[in-house]
């Protein structure tokens, strides 16, 4: 058996592991950070022995998909004259809206459970900072129009192909937007 595990893994085998990891994340079995870390490890794996532990704690096959309702899940984070924070191991929607009016908003996705491989965060800020914290190895695309305030995006680190994707877009007036990748 050990001879089989020492055989070199093909691109197709690595891709199968990544697809299983994405499915597990959509089922709520992996957080965004776990998905990003395991995806990076899968693409760096060269043998079957290195691929095997990445899915060893997951069920053999994905759970049957729920019927599509035709609508995407949307989550809201709204702060008016008060700070608001959303973090921890909780479900995040495919579409998230952050509205900060005169009070800071913090969105930490490092332990988030995502419903798909891509998340869109729409931010609106008026005289309030918005902080978005993401795990390492996540592809980040930001397009925020800022008036009289900066948009600061930190480095994302090594982003493997087919990594989870977070798109951040929106408008900020007199409120900075900080986008950073951190290990938890």
Backbone as CSV, one residue per row, in Angstrom:
resi,resn,N_x,N_y,N_z,CA_x,CA_y,CA_z,C_x,C_y,C_z
1,UNK,0.825,-1.204,0.000,0.000,0.000,0.000,0.858,1.253,0.000
2,UNK,1.995,1.207,0.746,2.826,2.413,0.804,3.429,2.738,-0.557
3,UNK,3.652,1.726,-1.405,4.155,1.982,-2.747,3.170,2.796,-3.564
4,UNK,1.885,2.510,-3.375,0.832,3.249,-4.082,0.786,4.709,-3.615
5,UNK,0.981,4.937,-2.300,0.936,6.291,-1.752,2.134,7.126,-2.190
6,UNK,3.254,6.490,-2.491,4.447,7.216,-2.909,4.448,7.576,-4.387
7,UNK,3.457,7.085,-5.136,3.375,7.422,-6.557,3.067,8.907,-6.705
8,UNK,3.562,9.475,-7.779,3.360,10.888,-8.043,1.904,11.160,-8.415
9,UNK,1.396,12.262,-7.914,0.018,12.656,-8.188,-0.043,13.451,-9.490
10,UNK,-1.111,13.248,-10.238,-1.292,13.986,-11.492,-2.043,15.286,-11.232
11,UNK,-2.041,16.164,-12.229,-2.815,17.406,-12.130,-4.291,17.106,-11.940
12,UNK,-4.788,16.093,-12.637,-6.208,15.727,-12.527,-6.540,15.249,-11.118
13,UNK,-5.649,14.496,-10.494,-5.890,14.020,-9.130,-5.872,15.173,-8.135
14,UNK,-4.959,16.115,-8.332,-4.942,17.299,-7.463,-6.241,18.091,-7.631
15,UNK,-6.693,18.209,-8.868,-7.926,18.953,-9.139,-9.142,18.272,-8.512
16,UNK,-9.180,16.939,-8.512,-10.280,16.207,-7.870,-10.326,16.512,-6.373
17,UNK,-9.160,16.586,-5.739,-9.104,16.901,-4.313,-9.617,18.323,-4.074
18,UNK,-9.223,19.259,-4.928,-9.661,20.652,-4.766,-11.180,20.756,-4.951
19,UNK,-11.734,20.040,-5.905,-13.187,20.052,-6.113,-13.894,19.503,-4.872
20,UNK,-13.361,18.423,-4.290,-13.969,17.861,-3.072,-13.885,18.846,-1.913
21,UNK,-12.769,19.567,-1.815,-12.620,20.571,-0.757,-13.619,21.710,-0.931
22,UNK,-13.806,22.163,-2.179,-14.791,23.230,-2.438,-16.204,22.765,-2.080
23,UNK,-16.518,21.514,-2.435,-17.834,20.969,-2.088,-18.011,20.921,-0.574
24,UNK,-16.963,20.498,0.139,-17.032,20.424,1.599,-17.225,21.810,2.204
25,UNK,-16.610,22.818,1.626,-16.804,24.183,2.111,-18.236,24.647,1.874
26,UNK,-18.780,24.333,0.710,-20.165,24.716,0.402,-21.146,24.008,1.316
27,UNK,-20.785,22.810,1.806,-21.645,22.068,2.735,-21.511,22.577,4.164
28,UNK,-20.541,23.465,4.405,-20.329,23.980,5.755,-19.363,23.138,6.571
29,UNK,-18.639,22.231,5.937,-17.696,21.371,6.649,-16.323,22.028,6.826
30,UNK,-15.991,22.991,5.968,-14.711,23.708,6.038,-14.971,25.205,6.040
31,UNK,-14.169,25.926,6.798,-14.248,27.381,6.767,-13.484,27.890,5.547
32,UNK,-13.612,29.160,5.263,-12.891,29.752,4.142,-11.389,29.608,4.334
33,UNK,-10.916,29.803,5.549,-9.484,29.672,5.816,-9.015,28.233,5.619
34,UNK,-9.778,27.263,6.125,-9.412,25.857,5.923,-9.402,25.507,4.439
35,UNK,-10.397,25.995,3.702,-10.449,25.741,2.266,-9.227,26.331,1.571
36,UNK,-8.884,27.558,1.890,-7.733,28.203,1.256,-6.436,27.465,1.582
37,UNK,-6.256,27.095,2.844,-5.037,26.390,3.237,-4.926,25.031,2.556
38,UNK,-6.013,24.267,2.580,-5.981,22.931,1.984,-5.838,22.988,0.466
39,UNK,-6.453,23.994,-0.160,-6.297,24.147,-1.610,-4.844,24.427,-1.964
40,UNK,-4.198,25.305,-1.201,-2.788,25.600,-1.444,-1.933,24.347,-1.276
41,UNK,-2.216,23.566,-0.232,-1.467,22.321,-0.014,-1.708,21.319,-1.141
42,UNK,-2.939,21.249,-1.636,-3.250,20.305,-2.716,-2.443,20.627,-3.963
43,UNK,-2.354,21.889,-4.312,-1.616,22.260,-5.512,-0.104,22.106,-5.341
44,UNK,0.375,22.111,-4.099,1.806,21.890,-3.861,2.150,20.413,-3.699
45,UNK,1.152,19.547,-3.542,1.386,18.114,-3.327,1.957,17.470,-4.575
46,UNK,2.885,16.573,-4.342,3.469,15.868,-5.478,3.185,14.369,-5.441
47,UNK,2.751,13.834,-4.289,2.464,12.403,-4.195,1.062,12.168,-3.644
48,UNK,0.590,10.940,-3.819,-0.714,10.571,-3.259,-0.702,10.670,-1.738
49,UNK,0.435,10.364,-1.114,0.547,10.433,0.349,0.335,11.859,0.853
50,UNK,0.703,12.846,0.069,0.490,14.232,0.476,-0.945,14.681,0.243
51,UNK,-1.629,14.091,-0.730,-3.018,14.457,-1.024,-4.006,13.806,-0.048
52,UNK,-3.726,12.595,0.369,-4.671,11.816,1.182,-5.135,12.530,2.455
53,UNK,-4.237,13.126,3.262,-4.703,13.760,4.504,-5.605,14.976,4.298
54,UNK,-5.586,15.574,3.103,-6.368,16.793,2.866,-7.870,16.546,2.887
55,UNK,-8.282,15.316,2.569,-9.715,14.991,2.567,-10.042,13.842,3.521
56,UNK,-9.073,13.406,4.320,-9.278,12.241,5.195,-10.377,12.463,6.225
57,UNK,-10.575,13.689,6.687,-11.599,13.957,7.701,-12.948,14.353,7.100
58,UNK,-13.094,14.188,5.775,-14.349,14.530,5.094,-15.063,13.256,4.660
59,UNK,-16.391,13.272,4.591,-17.115,12.102,4.081,-16.679,11.802,2.649
60,UNK,-16.837,10.560,2.227,-16.380,10.116,0.918,-16.963,10.877,-0.251
61,UNK,-18.228,11.220,-0.181,-18.860,11.942,-1.282,-19.612,13.130,-0.724
62,UNK,-19.868,14.055,-1.590,-20.597,15.259,-1.194,-22.051,14.918,-0.901
63,UNK,-22.636,15.646,0.018,-24.056,15.472,0.303,-24.866,15.925,-0.896
64,UNK,-26.047,15.356,-1.094,-26.856,15.801,-2.235,-27.151,17.288,-2.125
65,UNK,-27.071,17.942,-3.246,-27.295,19.387,-3.273,-28.766,19.700,-3.043
66,UNK,-28.998,20.759,-2.301,-30.372,21.200,-2.085,-30.886,21.799,-3.385
67,UNK,-32.164,21.688,-3.651,-32.680,22.284,-4.874,-32.468,23.785,-4.882
68,UNK,-32.088,24.286,-6.019,-31.834,25.722,-6.138,-33.135,26.491,-6.018
69,UNK,-33.095,27.512,-5.205,-34.298,28.316,-4.999,-34.398,29.446,-6.005
70,UNK,-33.352,29.608,-6.806,-33.380,30.676,-7.794,-32.914,32.010,-7.245
71,UNK,-32.723,32.102,-5.931,-32.264,33.336,-5.310,-30.951,33.071,-4.591
72,UNK,-30.084,34.043,-4.625,-28.821,33.939,-3.913,-29.012,34.453,-2.492
73,UNK,-28.300,33.827,-1.566,-28.380,34.283,-0.185,-27.646,35.600,-0.033
74,UNK,-28.249,36.513,0.697,-27.646,37.814,0.936,-27.655,38.055,2.442
75,UNK,-26.524,38.513,2.969,-26.405,38.829,4.391,-26.094,40.310,4.534
76,UNK,-26.620,40.923,5.580,-26.452,42.353,5.807,-25.705,42.580,7.119
77,UNK,-24.845,43.585,7.134,-24.182,44.062,8.341,-24.336,45.574,8.327
78,UNK,-25.162,46.091,9.243,-25.513,47.518,9.220,-25.164,48.141,10.566
79,UNK,-24.434,49.243,10.505,-24.109,49.996,11.705,-24.394,51.463,11.488
80,UNK,-25.242,52.030,12.346,-25.573,53.451,12.275,-25.230,54.064,13.635
81,UNK,-24.219,54.911,13.671,-23.737,55.550,14.890,-23.287,54.537,15.940
82,UNK,-22.962,53.315,15.529,-22.509,52.298,16.471,-21.611,51.302,15.743
83,UNK,-20.571,50.806,16.414,-19.708,49.817,15.779,-20.414,48.459,15.683
84,UNK,-20.176,47.753,14.585,-20.715,46.400,14.418,-19.595,45.484,13.941
85,UNK,-19.669,44.228,14.358,-18.659,43.243,14.010,-19.342,41.928,13.672
86,UNK,-18.837,41.274,12.640,-19.285,39.917,12.325,-18.040,39.078,12.118
87,UNK,-17.908,38.007,12.908,-16.742,37.136,12.814,-17.111,35.766,13.362
88,UNK,-16.143,34.874,13.366,-16.344,33.538,13.918,-16.830,32.553,12.884
89,UNK,-17.106,31.357,13.363,-17.538,30.273,12.491,-19.050,30.395,12.295
90,UNK,-19.426,31.098,11.268,-20.833,31.318,10.953,-21.005,31.296,9.447
91,UNK,-22.223,31.117,9.020,-22.521,31.071,7.589,-22.548,32.484,7.019
92,UNK,-21.864,32.660,5.909,-21.898,33.920,5.178,-22.578,33.653,3.848
93,UNK,-23.277,34.631,3.345,-23.969,34.474,2.075,-23.019,34.643,0.896
94,UNK,-23.526,34.316,-0.277,-22.755,34.564,-1.493,-22.629,36.056,-1.730
95,UNK,-23.630,36.791,-1.291,-23.652,38.250,-1.418,-23.781,38.827,-0.009
96,UNK,-22.890,39.745,0.333,-22.891,40.377,1.644,-22.857,41.884,1.456
97,UNK,-23.655,42.590,2.232,-23.707,44.047,2.151,-23.303,44.595,3.519
98,UNK,-22.320,45.504,3.505,-21.862,46.156,4.728,-22.182,47.635,4.594
99,UNK,-22.998,48.144,5.518,-23.398,49.553,5.529,-22.905,50.161,6.834
100,UNK,-21.980,51.105,6.735,-21.413,51.758,7.913,-21.687,53.254,7.839
101,UNK,-22.511,53.742,8.767,-22.841,55.163,8.827,-22.403,55.705,10.189
102,UNK,-21.316,56.450,10.213,-20.806,57.096,11.411,-20.379,56.108,12.506
103,UNK,-20.156,54.851,12.167,-19.674,53.855,13.124,-18.917,52.761,12.388
104,UNK,-17.790,52.296,12.925,-16.964,51.318,12.209,-17.637,49.951,12.076
105,UNK,-17.332,49.269,10.970,-17.816,47.911,10.731,-16.618,47.004,10.502
106,UNK,-16.650,45.827,11.128,-15.577,44.843,10.988,-16.177,43.527,10.514
107,UNK,-15.622,43.023,9.428,-16.073,41.759,8.847,-14.862,40.842,8.770
108,UNK,-14.869,39.761,9.560,-13.743,38.827,9.618,-14.193,37.498,9.014
109,UNK,-13.639,37.151,7.853,-14.042,35.938,7.131,-13.096,34.762,7.345
110,UNK,-12.167,34.853,8.282,-11.183,33.784,8.446,-11.814,32.463,8.862
111,UNK,-12.869,32.481,9.628,-13.527,31.244,10.059,-14.897,31.059,9.408
112,UNK,-15.172,31.827,8.376,-16.493,31.820,7.741,-16.770,30.511,7.017
113,UNK,-18.022,30.141,7.000,-18.489,29.017,6.198,-19.208,29.608,5.001
114,UNK,-18.705,29.284,3.820,-19.236,29.888,2.612,-20.053,28.887,1.822
115,UNK,-21.018,29.391,1.069,-21.903,28.524,0.304,-21.373,28.213,-1.081
116,UNK,-20.312,28.840,-1.503,-19.764,28.595,-2.833,-18.312,29.025,-2.905
117,UNK,-17.737,28.960,-4.062,-16.340,29.305,-4.231,-16.081,30.786,-4.351
118,UNK,-17.135,31.598,-4.498,-16.957,33.040,-4.650,-17.922,33.785,-3.733
119,UNK,-17.415,34.832,-3.111,-18.210,35.683,-2.232,-18.069,37.116,-2.729
120,UNK,-19.176,37.849,-2.737,-19.160,39.260,-3.114,-19.550,40.071,-1.883
121,UNK,-18.728,41.066,-1.557,-19.010,41.967,-0.438,-19.184,43.365,-1.022
122,UNK,-20.342,43.938,-0.800,-20.618,45.296,-1.258,-20.578,46.204,-0.034
123,UNK,-19.721,47.225,-0.075,-19.558,48.117,1.072,-20.052,49.518,0.737
124,UNK,-20.712,50.133,1.716,-21.124,51.534,1.643,-20.723,52.166,2.968
125,UNK,-19.920,53.221,2.901,-19.426,53.842,4.118,-19.616,55.347,4.047
126,UNK,-20.091,55.916,5.147,-20.233,57.360,5.272,-19.641,57.755,6.619
127,UNK,-18.468,58.405,6.603,-17.769,58.836,7.805,-17.494,57.684,8.777
128,UNK,-17.204,56.499,8.253,-16.947,55.340,9.117,-15.985,54.375,8.420
129,UNK,-15.015,53.839,9.158,-14.103,52.864,8.549,-14.753,51.486,8.432
130,UNK,-14.312,50.749,7.419,-14.732,49.357,7.236,-13.463,48.517,7.188
131,UNK,-13.428,47.447,8.002,-12.300,46.536,8.065,-12.757,45.167,7.576
132,UNK,-12.096,44.631,6.549,-12.402,43.292,6.041,-11.139,42.454,6.216
133,UNK,-11.241,41.374,6.992,-10.107,40.491,7.237,-10.387,39.146,6.589
134,UNK,-9.434,38.692,5.760,-9.570,37.448,5.010,-8.444,36.499,5.373
135,UNK,-8.647,35.191,5.185,-7.536,34.271,5.392,-6.514,34.399,4.263
136,UNK,-5.325,33.872,4.515,-4.308,33.849,3.469,-4.752,32.919,2.346
137,UNK,-4.135,33.036,1.202,-4.361,32.152,0.049,-5.750,32.306,-0.551
138,UNK,-6.340,33.475,-0.430,-7.641,33.754,-1.027,-7.451,34.821,-2.089
139,UNK,-8.049,34.614,-3.239,-7.970,35.613,-4.300,-8.896,36.774,-3.959
140,UNK,-8.352,37.986,-3.960,-9.127,39.176,-3.604,-9.135,40.122,-4.791
141,UNK,-10.330,40.566,-5.129,-10.485,41.584,-6.172,-11.288,42.712,-5.549
142,UNK,-10.687,43.893,-5.474,-11.423,45.002,-4.874,-11.583,46.128,-5.879
143,UNK,-12.763,46.710,-5.869,-13.040,47.895,-6.681,-13.985,48.781,-5.865
144,UNK,-13.358,49.578,-5.010,-14.095,50.468,-4.123,-13.778,51.899,-4.528
145,UNK,-14.801,52.694,-4.746,-14.632,54.112,-5.048,-14.627,54.842,-3.708
146,UNK,-13.520,55.520,-3.433,-13.377,56.206,-2.157,-13.203,57.700,-2.388
147,UNK,-13.973,58.482,-1.661,-13.889,59.938,-1.727,-13.417,60.445,-0.366
148,UNK,-12.284,61.146,-0.354,-11.720,61.738,0.858,-11.352,60.703,1.921
149,UNK,-10.986,59.491,1.484,-10.540,58.445,2.401,-9.799,57.379,1.600
150,UNK,-8.839,56.698,2.221,-8.066,55.696,1.482,-8.751,54.332,1.446
151,UNK,-8.345,53.550,0.460,-8.654,52.121,0.418,-7.309,51.429,0.501
152,UNK,-7.101,50.639,1.548,-5.818,49.975,1.735,-6.022,48.467,1.626
153,UNK,-5.309,47.870,0.689,-5.397,46.423,0.485,-4.030,45.825,0.717
154,UNK,-3.931,44.917,1.689,-2.671,44.248,1.987,-2.432,43.099,1.030
155,UNK,-1.225,42.525,1.045,-0.918,41.409,0.154,-1.715,40.161,0.538
156,UNK,-2.078,39.376,-0.475,-2.875,38.171,-0.248,-2.011,36.942,-0.040
157,UNK,-0.711,37.034,-0.226,0.159,35.873,-0.114,0.070,35.018,-1.373
158,UNK,0.550,33.792,-1.280,0.481,32.870,-2.414,-0.970,32.503,-2.681
159,UNK,-1.436,32.754,-3.885,-2.803,32.398,-4.248,-2.735,31.286,-5.293
160,UNK,-3.129,30.064,-4.910,-3.070,28.965,-5.878,-4.176,29.095,-6.918
161,UNK,-4.038,28.401,-8.047,-5.114,28.428,-9.043,-6.398,27.878,-8.423
162,UNK,-7.518,28.386,-8.817,-8.836,27.957,-8.349,-9.018,28.154,-6.845
163,UNK,-8.313,29.105,-6.270,-8.480,29.424,-4.850,-9.842,30.080,-4.649
164,UNK,-10.366,30.054,-3.421,-11.610,30.779,-3.159,-11.445,32.243,-3.528
165,UNK,-12.520,32.866,-3.968,-12.455,34.230,-4.472,-13.390,35.138,-3.675
166,UNK,-12.877,36.313,-3.296,-13.685,37.330,-2.615,-13.582,38.611,-3.429
167,UNK,-14.749,39.111,-3.871,-14.803,40.380,-4.608,-15.397,41.430,-3.683
168,UNK,-14.670,42.537,-3.535,-15.137,43.623,-2.672,-15.352,44.841,-3.555
169,UNK,-16.540,45.389,-3.479,-16.872,46.554,-4.302,-17.720,47.509,-3.472
170,UNK,-17.813,48.739,-3.903,-18.659,49.665,-3.184,-18.186,51.099,-3.249
171,UNK,-18.727,51.912,-2.318,-18.467,53.345,-2.278,-18.199,53.745,-0.834
172,UNK,-17.203,54.632,-0.673,-16.876,55.127,0.657,-16.684,56.638,0.583
173,UNK,-17.330,57.363,1.485,-17.178,58.812,1.572,-16.685,59.142,2.973
174,UNK,-15.463,59.663,3.056,-14.843,60.034,4.336,-14.728,58.863,5.299
175,UNK,-14.624,57.667,4.781,-14.444,56.485,5.618,-13.474,55.527,4.946
176,UNK,-12.327,55.240,5.569,-11.354,54.349,4.940,-11.857,52.903,4.894
177,UNK,-11.367,52.167,3.902,-11.684,50.745,3.766,-10.354,49.992,3.833
178,UNK,-10.245,49.067,4.795,-9.031,48.290,5.004,-9.313,46.831,4.672
179,UNK,-8.545,46.276,3.730,-8.693,44.885,3.324,-7.370,44.200,3.621
180,UNK,-7.392,43.189,4.495,-6.154,42.548,4.889,-6.310,41.028,4.965
181,UNK,-5.224,40.336,4.684,-5.181,38.875,4.805,-4.339,38.543,6.016
182,UNK,-4.871,37.666,6.863,-4.173,37.261,8.074,-4.439,35.802,8.360
183,UNK,-3.490,35.211,8.997,-3.658,33.851,9.510,-4.358,33.958,10.854
184,UNK,-5.258,33.047,11.159,-5.984,33.177,12.441,-5.222,32.690,13.625
